[in-house]
């Protein structure tokens, strides 16, 4: 993930970037968004939507499972 001009990694990602972060396709990310499993950030009416890295991390944490013997 590239850093922003400030030197910090971006917190808000485009669909393709968010999908890459999760290791899934952009289509799969859009599906999770439409199901309400991942919220979006929209900077004004009609603007493209972005996903927050913290929400993606939360999705990962909520979907972790453990299995005995693995």
N, C-alpha and C positions, 0 to 999 in steps of 0.2 A: 504494500500500500504506500503510495507516494505521500510525502509530507506536503502540507500546504505552504504558501509563501512565508508563513510565520514560523515554519520549522516544526509545527505540530502535525500529527496525522489528522486527516479530516474526520470529524465526528459524524457528519451527514454524508451519506453515499447515494449515488444514483443506483438504479435498479441493477444494472450489470455489475457494478462494484459490490453491491450488497450480496448479490447472488454468488459472486466469486468468494466473498468473505465466508459465506456459509458452505461453499462447496456444492452448490446446486445450480440449476439453470435459472435464467431470468424468468422463464415461464413459471417455474415452481415457486419462485419468490412472489410473483404476482398473485399466484393462487393462495399462498399463505396470507398475503395482505387482504385479498378479497374475502377470505374466511374470517378475518379479524384476528388472526393469530399474531400478526406483526403490525403495529401501527405505522402510520406515515406522517411525515412533516410536509406541509405544503405552504410555501411562502407567498400566499396570495391566491385569489381566485383564478383558475385557469393555468396556474404555474405548474411546472412538473413537480412530482412528489419525490421526496427523498426518504431514506430510512436511516434511523439513528443507530450507530454502532452499539450503543448500550442496549437498545431493544433487541438487536440481533444476538448479543451476548445473553440477554435474558431468555430469549427463545431457546438457545442452546442449553442453558442451565435447566429450564423447565422440561426439556425433552431428554435429559440424560437418564439412562437406566443402568442398573447394575445387575449382574447375574453371577450367581455363585459358580465358582469353578473357572472363571475367565480371567 
